[in-house]
Amino acid sequence: MDVLPLNFRTLWLCGIWHEENEKLTVPRIAYRFLVICLMFYFTFTLSAVVFVENSNVSELTEAIFLAVTYITLCLKIVNFAFRRAEMIEILHDFRHPYCKAEHSEESEILKGYSKQARKMYIYLMAFVMSDVAYFWSTFAFKVSKNIMELPYHTYQFYNMSSKAILFSTAALQATSVLYSVSINISFDTMTAGLLILTTGQLELNAHRLSKLGEHNVDSMNGYIAHNVLINGTVDKIESFIKTVVIPFLFFSLLSICASVFQLSEYSVFSLEFLGLFSFAICILLQVLVYCWFGNELMLKK
């Protein structure tokens, strides 16, 4: 896990990723299957509210807002699972000798971009997790006031009148949210991280060309091959993410529109307003990550 270690380590802990030479054991496969089933079940219960229950406009808007976010996550999981071989090829490209630093000056260039990718992961993960913690603190506050309702409005196939069942379902939702946030942020920052690392490779290639002597033909051939490798890697990254980015942007736009409508239903100083507002900011940050670093790569090229 030398390329974007935080992202792939998180996905490994969540059961979504395993290394190329890693042997999958039966418990590991079962754990992965359980996590994926948990994600899809939670998404289904969020989405079912829209079609099954006779909710008012406010509840329907909130249901759509959450459902489309998790539908996008499921698309990302499916894309990542079925195109694992392509991701391995991309990682191999970054491990190619052409992409390795040859001396300390080049090493500093690559370290700068790796540090940038790492910071982005840490900051975005911390922000979203703090938002989740705040959301669950509002649930605890409601429980202390004897307001017994699930944190997320979902459709359940069983009776929720018992406190034991209610808290068990809430615990299941908490587990689902913890995994979904970890996986979703890892996916989004991984895509942006790959774009950042590719931008670093372009700068490395430009740095080498600027130091090239007039008659150093052998080095010139290597630098040209490096540039060809980078362009090929960019094409692979674009191919990998484009099947997800278009639905992601569409669903994000739908979520943001729904959140703006939903925010108008709450007081500015209410807990619900703050929680929903911070959730909308999280979605906007994810969109910004894709757009910003994609633009940075285009400028470098």
PAZAPA-4460 file (N, C-alpha, C; in steps of 0.05 Angstrom, whole numbers, plus 32768, in hexadecimal, padded with zeros to 4 digits):
% residues 301
    n_x    n_y    n_z   ca_x   ca_y   ca_z    c_x    c_y    c_z   seq   type   mol
   8011   7FE8   8000   8000   8000   8000   8012   8019   8000     1      M     A
   8024   801A   7FED   8036   8031   7FEB   802A   8048   7FDC     2      D     A
   8015   8044   7FCC   8007   8059   7FBE   7FED   805F   7FCD     3      V     A
   7FEA   8078   7FD6   7FD3   8081   7FE6   7FCD   806D   7FFC     4      L     A
   7FE0   8069   800F   7FDD   8054   8023   7FC5   8058   8035     5      P     A
   7FBE   8071   803C   7FA7   8075   804E   7F8D   806C   8041     6      L     A
   7F8A   8072   8028   7F72   806A   801A   7F6F   804C   8018     7      N     A
   7F83   803F   800E   7F82   8022   800A   7F82   8013   8024     8      F     A
   7F8F   801E   8039   7F8D   8011   8053   7F71   8012   805E     9      R     A
   7F64   8029   805B   7F48   802C   8064   7F36   8018   8056    10      T     A
   7F39   8017   803B   7F29   8005   802B   7F2E   7FE8   8033    11      L     A
   7F48   7FE2   803A   7F4F   7FC7   8042   7F41   7FC0   805D    12      W     A
   7F42   7FD3   806F   7F35   7FCF   8089   7F17   7FCB   8086    13      L     A
   7F0B   7FD8   8072   7EEE   7FD6   806D   7EE8   7FBD   805C    14      C     A
   7EFC   7FAE   8054   7EF7   7F96   8045   7EF3   7F9A   8027    15      G     A
   7EF6   7FB2   801D   7EF1   7FB8   8001   7F09   7FB3   7FF0    16      I     A
   7F21   7FB4   7FFB   7F3A   7FB2   7FEB   7F4B   7F9C   7FF7    17      W     A
   7F5A   7F8E   7FE5   7F6F   7F7C   7FEE   7F86   7F7F   7FDA    18      H     A
   7F9E   7F7B   7FE4   7FB6   7F7E   7FD3   7FB7   7F69   7FBE    19      E     A
   7FC7   7F6E   7FA9   7FC9   7F5C   7F92   7FD3   7F41   7F9A    20      E     A
   7FE6   7F40   7FAC   7FF2   7F26   7FB4   7FE6   7F1B   7FCE    21      N     A
   7FD1   7F28   7FD7   7FC5   7F1F   7FF1   7FB2   7F08   7FEC    22      E     A
   7FB4   7EF4   7FFD   7FA3   7EDC   7FFB   7F8A   7EE1   800C    23      K     A
   7F73   7EDF   7FFF   7F5A   7EE4   800D   7F51   7ECB   801D    24      L     A
   7F4D   7ECE   8036   7F43   7EB8   8047   7F25   7EB9   8048    25      T     A
   7F19   7EA3   8051   7EFC   7EA1   8052   7EF0   7EB7   8065    26      V     A
   7EFC   7EBB   807D   7EF2   7ED1   808E   7EF3   7EEC   8081    27      P     A
   7F09   7EF1   8072   7F0C   7F0A   8064   7EF7   7F0E   804F    28      R     A
   7EF1   7EF9   8040   7EDC   7EFA   802B   7EC1   7EFF   8038    29      I     A
   7EBC   7EF1   804E   7EA2   7EF4   805C   7E9F   7F10   8067    30      A     A
   7EB5   7F1B   8071   7EB5   7F37   807C   7EAE   7F4B   8066    31      Y     A
   7EBB   7F47   804F   7EB6   7F59   8038   7E99   7F57   802F    32      R     A
   7E8F   7F3F   802D   7E73   7F3B   8025   7E60   7F48   8038    33      F     A
   7E66   7F46   8052   7E55   7F51   8067   7E54   7F70   8065    34      L     A
   7E6C   7F7C   8061   7E6D   7F99   805F   7E5E   7FA3   8047    35      V     A
   7E61   7F96   8030   7E53   7F9F   8017   7E35   7F9B   801B    36      I     A
   7E2D   7F85   8026   7E10   7F81   802B   7E05   7F96   803E    37      C     A
   7E15   7F9E   8052   7E0C   7FB3   8065   7E08   7FCD   8056    38      L     A
   7E1B   7FD4   8044   7E19   7FED   8035   7E00   7FED   8023    39      M     A
   7DFC   7FD7   8015   7DE5   7FD6   8003   7DCA   7FD4   8012    40      F     A
   7DCA   7FC7   8028   7DB1   7FC5   8038   7DA9   7FE1   8042    41      Y     A
   7DBD   7FEF   804D   7DB8   800A   8058   7DAE   801C   8042    42      F     A
   7DBB   801A   802A   7DB2   802B   8013   7D96   8024   800B    43      T     A
   7D8F   800A   800C   7D74   8001   8004   7D60   800C   8017    44      F     A
   7D65   800B   8031   7D52   8015   8045   7D4E   8033   8043    45      T     A
   7D64   8041   803C   7D61   805E   8038   7D51   8064   801F    46      L     A
   7D55   8055   800A   7D47   805A   7FF0   7D2A   8051   7FF1    47      S     A
   7D25   803C   8000   7D09   8031   8001   7CF5   8045   800D    48      A     A
   7CFF   8056   801E   7CED   806A   802A   7CE0   807C   8015    49      V     A
   7CEF   8082   8000   7CE6   8093   7FEA   7CCE   8086   7FDC    50      V     A
   7CCE   806C   7FD9   7CBA   805E   7FC9   7CA4   8050   7FD9    51      F     A
   7CAB   8049   7FF2   7C98   8038   8001   7C87   8049   8014    52      V     A
   7C93   805B   8023   7C84   806A   8037   7C76   8083   802B    53      E     A
   7C60   808A   8036   7C52   80A2   802E   7C5B   80B9   803F    54      N     A
   7C73   80C3   8039   7C7F   80D8   8048   7C77   80F3   803E    55      S     A
   7C79   8108   804F   7C74   8123   8045   7C8C   812D   8035    56      N     A
   7C8A   8145   802A   7C9E   814F   8018   7CB9   8152   8027    57      V     A
   7CB8   815B   8040   7CD1   815F   804F   7CDF   8145   8054    58      S     A
   7CD1   8130   805C   7CDD   8116   8061   7CE7   8109   8047    59      E     A
   7CD7   810D   8032   7CDF   8102   8018   7CF9   810F   800E    60      L     A
   7CFB   8129   8011   7D13   8137   8009   7D2C   812D   8018    61      T     A
   7D29   812A   8032   7D3F   8120   8043   7D47   8104   803B    62      E     A
   7D33   80F3   8034   7D38   80D8   802C   7D48   80D7   8012    63      A     A
   7D3F   80E8   7FFF   7D4E   80E9   7FE5   7D6A   80F3   7FE9    64      I     A
   7D6D   8107   7FFA   7D87   8112   8000   7D9B   80FD   8009    65      F     A
   7D92   80EC   801B   7DA4   80D7   8026   7DA7   80C0   8013    66      L     A
   7D90   80B8   8006   7D91   80A0   7FF5   7DA4   80A3   7FDD    67      A     A
   7DA3   80BA   7FD0   7DB4   80BE   7FB8   7DD1   80BE   7FC0    68      V     A
   7DD8   80C7   7FD8   7DF4   80C6   7FE1   7DFE   80AA   7FE4    69      T     A
   7DED   8098   7FEF   7DF5   807D   7FF3   7DF3   806C   7FD9    70      Y     A
   7DE1   8073   7FC7   7DE0   8066   7FAD   7DFA   806B   7F9E    71      I     A
   7E04   8083   7FA0   7E1E   808A   7F93   7E34   8079   7F9F    72      T     A
   7E34   8076   7FB9   7E48   8065   7FC6   7E47   8048   7FBC    73      L     A
   7E2F   803E   7FB9   7E2D   8022   7FAF   7E38   8020   7F93    74      C     A
   7E33   8034   7F82   7E3E   8034   7F67   7E5D   8034   7F68    75      L     A
   7E68   8043   7F7B   7E85   8044   7F7E   7E90   8029   7F86    76      K     A
   7E82   801B   7F99   7E8B   8001   7FA2   7E8B   7FED   7F8B    77      I     A
   7E75   7FED   7F7C   7E72   7FDA   7F65   7E88   7FE0   7F51    78      V     A
   7E8C   7FF9   7F4A   7EA1   8000   7F37   7EBD   7FF7   7F40    79      N     A
   7EC2   7FFC   7F59   7EDD   7FF5   7F65   7EE1   7FD6   7F65    80      F     A
   7ECC   7FC8   7F6B   7ECE   7FAA   7F6D   7ED2   7F9E   7F52    81      A     A
   7EC3   7FA7   7F3E   7EC4   7F9A   7F23   7EDB   7FA4   7F12    82      F     A
   7EE8   7FBA   7F1A   7EFE   7FC5   7F0B   7F18   7FC5   7F1B    83      R     A
   7F1A   7FB2   7F2C   7F31   7FB0   7F3E   7F4B   7FAD   7F2D    84      R     A
   7F4A   7F9D   7F17   7F61   7F98   7F07   7F6C   7FB3   7EFB    85      A     A
   7F5A   7FC5   7EF4   7F62   7FDF   7EE9   7F70   7FEF   7EFE    86      E     A
   7F66   7FEE   7F17   7F73   7FFD   7F2D   7F8F   7FF2   7F32    87      M     A
   7F92   7FD8   7F31   7FAC   7FCC   7F35   7FC0   7FD5   7F1F    88      I     A
   7FB6   7FD8   7F06   7FC7   7FE2   7EF1   7FD0   7FFF   7EF6    89      E     A
   7FBD   800F   7F00   7FC4   802B   7F07   7FD9   802C   7F1D    90      I     A
   7FD7   801B   7F31   7FEA   801A   7F47   8005   8011   7F3C    91      L     A
   8005   7FFE   7F29   801E   7FF4   7F1D   802C   800B   7F0F    92      H     A
   801C   801C   7F01   8028   8033   7EF3   8037   8045   7F06    93      D     A
   802C   804B   7F1D   8039   805C   7F31   8051   804F   7F3E    94      F     A
   8053   8035   7F3C   806A   8026   7F47   8080   8022   7F32    95      R     A
   807B   802B   7F1A   808F   8027   7F04   80A9   8037   7F0B    96      H     A
   80C0   802C   7F03   80D9   803A   7F08   80DA   8057   7EFE    97      P     A
   80CC   805D   7EE8   80CB   8078   7EDE   80BF   808B   7EF2    98      Y     A
   80AD   8081   7F03   809E   8092   7F16   80AC   8095   7F31    99      C     A
   80C3   8088   7F34   80D2   8089   7F4D   80E6   80A0   7F4C   100      K     A
   80EA   80AC   7F63   80FD   80C2   7F65   811A   80B7   7F62   101      A     A
   812A   80C6   7F54   8146   80BE   7F4F   815A   80CB   7F63   102      E     A
   8151   80E1   7F6F   8162   80EF   7F82   8150   80FF   7F95   103      H     A
   815D   810D   7FA8   814E   811A   7FBE   813B   8130   7FB3   104      S     A
   8144   813E   7F9F   8133   8154   7F94   8119   8149   7F88   105      E     A
   811C   8133   7F7A   8104   8127   7F6E   80F2   811B   7F85   106      E     A
   8100   8110   7F99   80F1   8104   7FAF   80E0   8119   7FBD   107      S     A
   80EA   8131   7FC0   80DB   8147   7FCD   80C3   814E   7FBD   108      E     A
   80C5   814D   7FA2   80AE   8153   7F91   8098   813F   7F96   109      I     A
   809F   8126   7F95   808A   8111   7F99   807F   8111   7FB5   110      L     A
   8090   8116   7FC9   8087   8117   7FE5   8072   812D   7FE9   111      K     A
   8077   8144   7FDB   8064   815A   7FDE   8048   8153   7FD4   112      G     A
   8046   8145   7FBE   802C   813D   7FB4   8020   8126   7FC4   113      Y     A
   8030   8114   7FCE   8026   80FE   7FDF   801B   810A   7FF9   114      S     A
   8029   811E   8004   8020   812B   801C   8006   813A   8018   115      K     A
   8003   8146   8000   7FEA   8154   7FF9   7FD3   8141   7FF8   116      Q     A
   7FD7   8129   7FEC   7FC2   8115   7FEB   7FBB   810B   8007   117      A     A
   7FCF   8107   8017   7FCA   80FD   8033   7FBB   8112   8043   118      R     A
   7FC2   812B   8041   7FB4   8140   8050   7F97   8142   8048   119      K     A
   7F92   8140   802E   7F77   8141   8024   7F66   812B   8030   120      M     A
   7F71   8113   8031   7F62   80FC   803D   7F5C   8101   805A   121      Y     A
   7F70   810A   8069   7F6D   810E   8086   7F59   8123   808C   122      I     A
   7F5B   813A   807E   7F4A   8151   8084   7F2D   814A   807D   123      Y     A
   7F28   813E   8065   7F0D   8138   805D   7F01   8123   806E   124      L     A
   7F11   810E   8075   7F07   80F9   8086   7EFF   8104   80A2   125      M     A
   7F11   8115   80AD   7F0C   8121   80C7   7EF3   8133   80C7   126      A     A
   7EEF   8142   80B2   7ED8   8153   80B0   7EBE   8143   80AE   127      F     A
   7EBE   812F   809D   7EA5   811F   809A   7E9F   810F   80B3   128      V     A
   7EB4   8104   80C0   7EB0   80F4   80D8   7EA6   8106   80EF   129      M     A
   7EAF   811F   80F0   7EA5   8131   8104   7E88   8138   80FF   130      S     A
   7E80   8139   80E5   7E64   813E   80DF   7E53   8126   80E7   131      D     A
   7E5D   810E   80E3   7E4F   80F6   80EB   7E4C   80F5   810A   132      V     A
   7E62   80FC   8118   7E61   80FD   8135   7E4C   8111   813F   133      A     A
   7E4B   8128   8132   7E37   813C   8139   7E1A   8131   8134   134      Y     A
   7E17   8124   811E   7DFD   8119   8117   7DF3   8105   812C   135      F     A
   7E06   80F4   8135   7DFE   80E0   8149   7DFB   80EC   8165   136      W     A
   7E08   8102   8169   7E04   8110   8183   7DE8   811B   8185   137      S     A
   7DDD   8124   816E   7DC1   812D   816E   7DAE   8116   8174   138      T     A
   7DB5   80FE   816A   7DA5   80E6   8170   7DA5   80E1   818E   139      F     A
   7DBD   80E2   819A   7DBF   80DE   81B7   7DB0   80F3   81C7   140      A     A
   7DB0   810B   81BD   7DA2   8121   81CA   7D83   811B   81C9   141      F     A
   7D7A   8112   81B2   7D5D   810B   81B0   7D55   80F4   81C2   142      K     A
   7D67   80E0   81C4   7D61   80CA   81D6   7D5F   80D3   81F3   143      V     A
   7D71   80E6   81FA   7D70   80F0   8216   7D56   80FF   821B   144      S     A
   7D49   8109   8206   7D30   8116   8209   7D18   8103   8204   145      K     A
   7D1E   80E9   8203   7D0A   80D4   81FF   7CFC   80D6   81E3   146      N     A
   7D0B   80E1   81D0   7D02   80E1   81B4   7D0D   80C9   81A6   147      I     A
   7CFE   80B4   81A4   7D07   809A   8199   7D03   8098   817B   148      M     A
   7D16   809F   816C   7D15   809C   814F   7D31   8097   8144   149      E     A
   7D32   8089   812D   7D4C   8082   8122   7D5B   809A   8118   150      L     A
   7D75   809A   8119   7D85   80B1   810E   7D7F   80B6   80F1   151      P     A
   7D7D   80A0   80E1   7D77   80A2   80C5   7D5B   8096   80BF   152      Y     A
   7D4B   80A5   80B0   7D30   809C   80AA   7D32   8086   8095   153      H     A
   7D2F   806D   809C   7D31   8057   808A   7D18   8045   808C   154      T     A
   7D14   8035   8077   7CFE   8022   8077   7D08   8008   8083   155      Y     A
   7CFA   7FFF   8098   7D01   7FE6   80A5   7CEB   7FD1   80A1   156      Q     A
   7CF4   7FB8   80A0   7CE1   7FA2   809B   7CD6   7F96   80B5   157      F     A
   7CDB   7FA3   80CB   7CD3   7F98   80E5   7CC8   7FAE   80F7   158      Y     A
   7CBB   7FA6   810C   7CAF   7FB9   811F   7CC4   7FC7   812F   159      N     A
   7CC2   7FE2   8131   7CD7   7FF2   813F   7CCD   7FFC   815A   160      M     A
   7CB8   7FF1   8164   7CAC   7FFB   817D   7CBD   7FF5   8195   161      S     A
   7CCD   7FE0   8194   7CDE   7FD9   81AB   7CF7   7FEA   81AC   162      S     A
   7CFF   7FF3   81C4   7D17   8002   81C7   7D30   7FF2   81BF   163      K     A
   7D30   7FD9   81C6   7D47   7FC8   81C0   7D4B   7FC6   81A2   164      A     A
   7D35   7FC2   8193   7D37   7FC1   8176   7D3F   7FDC   816A   165      I     A
   7D34   7FF1   8175   7D3B   800C   816C   7D59   8011   816F   166      L     A
   7D64   800B   8187   7D81   8010   818B   7D92   7FFD   817B   167      F     A
   7D89   7FE5   8177   7D98   7FD2   8166   7D99   7FDC   8149   168      S     A
   7D83   7FE6   813F   7D82   7FF1   8124   7D93   800A   8122   169      T     A
   7D93   801B   8137   7DA4   8033   8138   7DC1   802B   8137   170      A     A
   7DC8   8016   8146   7DE4   800C   8146   7DEC   8002   812A   171      A     A
   7DD9   7FF5   811D   7DDE   7FEB   8101   7DE2   8003   80EF   172      L     A
   7DD2   8018   80F2   7DD6   8030   80E2   7DF1   803D   80E8   173      Q     A
   7DF8   803E   8101   7E12   804A   8108   7E29   803C   80FB   174      A     A
   7E28   8021   80FB   7E3D   8011   80EF   7E3D   8016   80D1   175      T     A
   7E26   8017   80C4   7E24   801C   80A7   7E2F   8037   80A0   176      S     A
   7E29   804B   80B0   7E33   8066   80AA   7E51   8067   80AD   177      V     A
   7E5C   805A   80C2   7E79   805A   80C6   7E88   804E   80AF   178      L     A
   7E7E   8037   80A5   7E8A   802A   808E   7E87   803B   8075   179      Y     A
   7E6E   8045   8071   7E69   8053   8058   7E79   806C   8056   180      S     A
   7E7C   807B   806C   7E8C   8093   806B   7EAA   808D   8066   181      V     A
   7EB4   8078   8073   7ED0   8070   806F   7ED5   8068   8052   182      S     A
   7EC3   8058   8047   7EC6   804F   802C   7EC3   8066   8018   183      I     A
   7EAE   8076   801C   7EA9   808C   8009   7EBF   80A0   8008   184      N     A
   7EC9   80A9   801F   7EDF   80BC   8020   7EF8   80B0   8014   185      I     A
   7EFD   8097   801A   7F15   808A   800E   7F13   8089   7FF0   186      S     A
   7EFC   8083   7FE5   7EF8   8083   7FC8   7EFD   809E   7FBC   187      F     A
   7EF0   80B2   7FC7   7EF2   80CD   7FBC   7F0E   80D9   7FBE   188      D     A
   7F1A   80D6   7FD5   7F35   80E0   7FD8   7F4A   80CF   7FC9   189      T     A
   7F43   80B6   7FC4   7F55   80A5   7FB4   7F56   80AF   7F97   190      M     A
   7F3E   80B5   7F8C   7F3D   80BF   7F71   7F4C   80D9   7F6F   191      T     A
   7F47   80EB   7F81   7F55   8105   7F81   7F73   8100   7F87   192      A     A
   7F79   80ED   7F98   7F95   80E7   7F9F   7FA5   80DD   7F86   193      G     A
   7F98   80CC   7F76   7FA5   80C3   7F5E   7FAA   80DA   7F4A   194      L     A
   7F97   80EC   7F49   7F9B   8104   7F38   7FB2   8115   7F43   195      L     A
   7FB4   8117   7F5D   7FCA   8127   7F69   7FE5   811A   7F63   196      I     A
   7FE6   80FF   7F67   7FFF   80F1   7F61   8007   80F3   7F44   197      L     A
   7FF3   80F2   7F32   7FF9   80F5   7F16   8003   8111   7F10   198      T     A
   7FF8   8125   7F1D   8002   8140   7F19   801F   8142   7F23   199      T     A
   8025   8134   7F39   8041   8133   7F42   8054   8126   7F2E   200      G     A
   804A   8111   7F21   805B   8104   7F0C   8060   8116   7EF4   201      Q     A
   804C   8126   7EED   8050   8139   7ED7   8064   814F   7EDF   202      L     A
   8063   8158   7EF8   8077   816B   7F01   8093   815E   7F03   203      E     A
   8094   8145   7F0B   80AD   8137   7F0C   80B9   8134   7EF0   204      L     A
   80A8   812E   7EDD   80B1   812B   7EC1   80BB   8146   7EB6   205      N     A
   80AD   815B   7EBC   80B5   8176   7EB3   80D0   817E   7EC0   206      A     A
   80D3   8177   7EDA   80EC   817D   7EE8   8103   816F   7EDB   207      H     A
   8100   8156   7ED4   8115   8146   7EC7   811C   8152   7EAC   208      R     A
   8108   815A   7E9D   810D   8166   7E83   811C   8180   7E85   209      L     A
   8116   818F   7E9A   8124   81A9   7E9E   8141   81A6   7EA5   210      S     A
   8148   818E   7EB0   8164   8189   7EB8   8173   8179   7EA2   211      K     A
   8166   8173   7E8C   8172   8162   7E78   8188   8170   7E68   212      L     A
   819E   8162   7E64   81B3   816C   7E54   81AD   816A   7E36   213      G     A
   81BB   8178   7E26   81B5   817A   7E09   81B9   815F   7DFB   214      E     A
   81CD   8150   7E03   81D4   8137   7DF4   81CD   811E   7E04   215      H     A
   81BD   8120   7E18   81B6   8109   7E28   819E   80FB   7E1D   216      N     A
   81A3   80EC   7E07   818D   80DF   7DF8   8180   80C9   7E08   217      V     A
   8190   80B9   7E17   8184   80A3   7E26   8171   80AD   7E3B   218      D     A
   8178   80C2   7E49   8166   80CD   7E5D   814D   80D9   7E50   219      S     A
   8150   80E5   7E38   813A   80F0   7E2A   8125   80DA   7E23   220      M     A
   812F   80C3   7E1A   811D   80AD   7E14   810D   80A4   7E2D   221      N     A
   811B   80A3   7E43   810E   809B   7E5C   80F9   80AF   7E65   222      G     A
   80FF   80C9   7E62   80EC   80DD   7E6A   80D3   80DD   7E58   223      Y     A
   80D8   80D8   7E3E   80C1   80D6   7E2C   80AF   80BE   7E33   224      I     A
   80BC   80A8   7E39   80AE   8090   7E42   809E   8095   7E5C   225      A     A
   80AA   80A5   7E6E   809D   80AC   7E87   8084   80BD   7E81   226      H     A
   8086   80D0   7E6E   806F   80E0   7E67   8059   80D0   7E5A   227      N     A
   8060   80BD   7E49   804D   80AB   7E3D   803F   809A   7E52   228      V     A
   804E   8091   7E66   8043   8081   7E7C   802F   8092   7E8C   229      L     A
   8036   80AB   7E91   8024   80BC   7EA0   8009   80C0   7E91   230      I     A
   800B   80C6   7E77   7FF3   80CB   7E68   7FE2   80B2   7E67   231      N     A
   7FEF   809A   7E65   7FE0   8081   7E66   7FD2   807D   7E81   232      G     A
   7FE0   8085   7E96   7FD4   8083   7EB1   7FBC   8095   7EB4   233      T     A
   7FBE   80AD   7EA9   7FA8   80C0   7EAB   7F8F   80B5   7E9D   234      V     A
   7F94   80A9   7E85   7F7E   809C   7E77   7F71   8086   7E87   235      D     A
   7F81   8076   7E95   7F77   8060   7EA5   7F66   806B   7EBD   236      K     A
   7F70   8080   7EC9   7F62   808C   7EE0   7F47   8098   7ED7   237      I     A
   7F47   80A6   7EC0   7F2F   80B1   7EB5   7F1B   809B   7EAE   238      E     A
   7F24   8086   7EA2   7F13   806F   7E9B   7F07   8062   7EB4   239      S     A
   7F17   8061   7ECA   7F0E   8054   7EE2   7EF9   8064   7EF0   240      F     A
   7EFB   807F   7EF0   7EE9   808F   7F00   7ED1   809A   7EF1   241      I     A
   7ED3   809B   7ED6   7EBD   80A9   7EC8   7EA2   809B   7ECA   242      K     A
   7EA2   8080   7ECF   7E89   8072   7ED2   7E7B   8079   7EED   243      T     A
   7E8B   8085   7EFF   7E80   808C   7F19   7E7C   80AA   7F1C   244      V     A
   7E8E   80B9   7F0F   7E8E   80D6   7F13   7E74   80E3   7F09   245      V     A
   7E6B   80DA   7EF1   7E52   80E6   7EE6   7E3A   80E1   7EF8   246      I     A
   7E35   80C7   7F00   7E1F   80C3   7F14   7E23   80D2   7F2E   247      P     A
   7E3D   80D3   7F37   7E43   80E1   7F50   7E3C   80FE   7F4E   248      F     A
   7E43   810C   7F38   7E3D   8128   7F36   7E1F   812C   7F34   249      L     A
   7E11   811A   7F25   7DF4   811D   7F23   7DE6   8119   7F3E   250      F     A
   7DEE   8104   7F4C   7DE1   80FF   7F66   7DE9   8114   7F7B   251      F     A
   7E02   811F   7F78   7E0A   8134   7F8B   7DFA   814D   7F86   252      S     A
   7DF5   8153   7F6D   7DE4   816B   7F67   7DC8   8167   7F72   253      L     A
   7DBD   814F   7F6F   7DA3   8148   7F7A   7DA3   814B   7F98   254      L     A
   7DB8   8141   7FA5   7DBA   8142   7FC2   7DBB   815F   7FCC   255      S     A
   7DCB   816F   7FBE   7DCE   818B   7FC6   7DB4   819A   7FC4   256      I     A
   7DA6   8195   7FAD   7D8C   81A2   7FA9   7D78   819A   7FBF   257      C     A
   7D78   8180   7FC5   7D66   8176   7FDA   7D6D   8182   7FF5   258      A     A
   7D87   8184   7FFA   7D90   818F   8014   7D89   81AC   8018   259      S     A
   7D8B   81BC   8002   7D83   81D8   8003   7D65   81DB   8009   260      V     A
   7D55   81CA   7FFD   7D38   81CA   8003   7D33   81C2   8020   261      F     A
   7D42   81AD   8029   7D3D   81A3   8044   7D46   81B7   8059   262      Q     A
   7D5C   81C6   8053   7D66   81D9   8067   7D52   81EF   806C   263      L     A
   7D42   81F5   8058   7D2E   820B   805B   7D18   8203   806F   264      S     A
   7D16   81E9   8075   7D02   81DF   8087   7D0A   81E2   80A5   265      E     A
   7D24   81E7   80AA   7D2D   81E8   80C6   7D36   8204   80CE   266      Y     A
   7D37   8208   80E7   7D42   8221   80F2   7D60   8221   80EF   267      S     A
   7D6B   8238   80EA   7D88   823A   80E5   7D98   8230   80FE   268      V     A
   7D8D   8234   8115   7D9C   822D   812E   7D94   8211   8139   269      F     A
   7D85   8202   8129   7D7D   81E7   8133   7D93   81D3   812D   270      S     A
   7D92   81BD   813C   7DA6   81A7   8138   7DA2   819A   811D   271      L     A
   7D89   8198   8114   7D84   818B   80FA   7D90   819C   80E3   272      E     A
   7D8E   81B7   80E5   7D99   81C8   80D1   7DB7   81C5   80CF   273      F     A
   7DC4   81C6   80E6   7DE2   81C4   80E7   7DEB   81A9   80DC   274      L     A
   7DDE   8194   80E4   7DE6   817A   80DA   7DE2   8177   80BC   275      G     A
   7DCB   8180   80B2   7DC6   817E   8095   7DD8   8190   8085   276      L     A
   7DDE   81A8   8090   7DEF   81BB   8082   7E0C   81B0   8080   277      F     A
   7E16   81A4   8096   7E31   8199   8095   7E32   8181   8082   278      S     A
   7E1D   8171   8081   7E1C   815B   806E   7E1D   8165   8051   279      F     A
   7E0E   817A   804B   7E0F   8186   8030   7E2B   8190   802A   280      A     A
   7E38   819C   803D   7E54   81A6   8039   7E66   818F   8032   281      I     A
   7E62   8178   803F   7E73   8160   803A   7E70   8158   801C   282      C     A
   7E58   8158   8012   7E53   8151   7FF6   7E61   8165   7FE4   283      I     A
   7E5E   817F   7FEA   7E6B   8194   7FDA   7E89   8191   7FDA   284      L     A
   7E95   8189   7FF1   7EB1   8185   7FF2   7EBA   816E   7FE1   285      L     A
   7EAA   8158   7FE0   7EB1   8142   7FCF   7EB1   814A   7FB1   286      Q     A
   7E9D   815A   7FA9   7E9B   8164   7F8E   7EB3   8175   7F88   287      V     A
   7EBB   8187   7F9B   7ED1   8198   7F98   7EEB   8189   7F94   288      L     A
   7EEE   8173   7FA3   7F06   8162   7FA1   7F0A   8158   7F85   289      V     A
   7EF4   814E   7F79   7EF6   8143   7F5D   7EFD   815A   7F49   290      Y     A
   7EEE   8170   7F4C   7EF2   8185   7F38   7F0D   8193   7F3B   291      C     A
   7F15   8199   7F53   7F2D   81A8   7F58   7F46   8199   7F4E   292      W     A
   7F49   8180   7F56   7F62   8172   7F4F   7F61   8168   7F33   293      F     A
   7F49   8164   7F28   7F47   815E   7F0B   7F50   8176   7EFB   294      G     A
   7F49   818E   7F04   7F52   81A6   7EF6   7F70   81AA   7EF9   295      N     A
   7F7B   81A4   7F11   7F98   81A6   7F15   7FA7   8194   7F02   296      E     A
   7F9D   817C   7EFD   7FAA   8169   7EEB   7FA9   8174   7ECE   297      L     A
   7F93   817F   7EC6   7F90   818A   7EAB   7FA4   81A1   7EA7   298      M     A
   7FA7   81B2   7EBC   7FBA   81C8   7EB9   7FD7   81BF   7EB7   299      L     A
   7FDE   81AA   7EC6   7FF9   819F   7EC4   7FFF   8192   7EA9   300      K     A
   7FEA   8185   7E9E   7FEE   8179   7E83   7FF2   818E   7E6E   301      K     A
***
